[in-house]
Amino acid sequence: MAATLFPTLSPPVRGDGEILSQVVSSQEDLLVRWGGVAPKMAEEAHLLAIDRVVQKALDDANVSESDLSAVAVTVGPGLSLCLRVGVHKARKIAKSFHLPIVGVHHMEAQALVSMRQHKDCNFSYAGLKTQVRLAIESRNISTDDIPISSATKDDRQIRANIAASFQVVSGGVASNQYVRTHLNQIAEKNGLQLVCPPPRLCTDNGVMIAWTGIEHFIAGRFDDPPAVDEPDDLQYDLRPRWPLGEEYSDGRCVARSMKTARVHPSLASMIQGSVH
């Protein structure tokens, strides 16, 4: 079981994808009051809410910290002030209960939770990777290192078609029913399937962080529990700006570590390395 500690959203999720609880603490009033995101105000709101929200998530799931197998937390991208609140809380729990900790890419989690339309999170990137590989093999595309600029016109079109066939709709835009309706019409017209998460999982939520953390944890990509003598004022390595796939290099992926954030591989990069 993994608990996710996204600053204001914190549900425990089982390894089989069952969502045990989901608690949301909204900052909509702050957005209205300030006409947008005010970083310092957002940080203070996170600090005020996180202990209460995490405890309620555990209580609603009828579990305690000692029942957890790992802790997942967003390390980027996002506002560093707010990211730090979540990471501090996550490391505090991980240190107190000697739990591994997983740093999660926020946008990677948005994409992952968009792949299933079920009530749980029972999805693995392995299945998507297999489908991409089969699509490539069925079209006899060379998997040698041929850059797109050197590919033939037909080959470029085939690559574009495969990429387009695996697009997903995620994030806040996926909760817009007008957008969903029209995208679904376009998909049906072209013989495609529109994949969107349930509306409650479209906007920022802890479930997506927990499930992405489980994926990384199963793959052995996590940090050891924080040292018992780790100071409370430790400066964590956060990623306020973190493009997806940035860490992929020469087909090699290294272990994800919050201490070496600049070499974090994304799940997307692992798939890319597997299909080449």
Beta strands, then each sheet from edge to edge (+ up, - down):
strand 1: 2-4
strand 2: 12-13
strand 3: 70-76
strand 4: 101-105
sheet 1: 2+ 1- 3- 4-
end
